[in-house]
Amino acid sequence: MSLYAEPAHKAAARMVGYALTLRSDYGNAAAALVFRHRLDAADRMVLVTAILDSLSDQEFAGVIRHFLEGAA
C-alpha cells in the first residue's frame, strides 16, 4: 500500500496516529490543519463518513450537540 499511496494520503495517515496518541485539542487542531492543506474535499469527506459511521447513536448525538453548541 505505501508504495502506491499518494504523499498527501501518507501525511494524513501519519497525522491520524499522532492525533490519536496526543488525545488533546492540540493534536486535533494539528490534524485538522494537515487534513485541510493536504487533502481535497473528497478525501476529507471519506474520512468524515468513516468516522461518523463508526459512532454509536449516543456518540453521534454528542458530536452533533458539540457542534451545534459551538455554532450558537
C-alpha positions in Angstrom: 0.0 0.0 0.0 2.7 2.5 0.9 4.3 2.1 -2.5 1.2 3.3 -4.2 -0.3 5.8 -1.7 -0.2 9.4 -2.6 2.2 11.5 -0.4 -0.7 13.6 0.9 -2.5 10.4 2.0 0.6 9.2 3.7 0.9 12.5 5.6 -2.7 12.3 6.6 -2.3 8.7 7.8 0.7 9.6 10.0 -1.2 12.6 11.4 -4.1 10.3 12.4 -1.6 8.3 14.5 -0.1 11.4 16.1 -3.6 12.9 16.9 -4.8 9.7 18.5 -1.6 9.4 20.5 -1.9 13.0 21.8 -5.6 12.9 22.5 -5.7 16.7 23.0 -7.1 19.8 21.5 -3.5 20.5 20.1 -3.5 17.1 18.4 -7.0 17.7 16.9 -6.0 21.2 15.7 -2.8 19.9 14.1 -4.7 17.0 12.4 -7.3 19.5 11.1 -4.6 21.7 9.7 -2.9 18.8 7.9 -6.1 17.5 6.5 -7.2 20.9 5.3 -3.9 21.5 3.5 -3.1 18.1 2.3 -6.4 16.5 1.4 -9.0 17.6 -1.1 -12.7 17.9 -0.2 -13.5 14.3 -1.4 -10.7 12.9 0.7 -12.0 14.7 3.8 -15.5 13.5 3.1 -14.3 9.9 3.1 -12.7 10.4 6.5 -15.8 12.1 7.9 -18.1 9.5 6.6 -16.0 6.6 8.1 -15.7 8.4 11.4 -19.4 9.2 11.8 -20.3 5.6 10.7 -18.1 4.3 13.5 -20.0 6.1 16.2 -22.9 4.7 18.2 -26.2 6.6 18.1 -25.4 8.2 21.5 -21.9 9.2 20.4 -23.2 10.7 17.2 -25.8 12.7 19.1 -23.0 14.0 21.4 -20.9 15.1 18.3 -23.9 16.9 16.9 -24.6 18.6 20.2 -21.0 19.7 20.5 -21.0 21.4 17.0 -24.5 22.9 17.4 -23.5 24.4 20.8 -20.3 25.8 19.3 -22.3 27.4 16.5 -24.6 29.3 18.8 
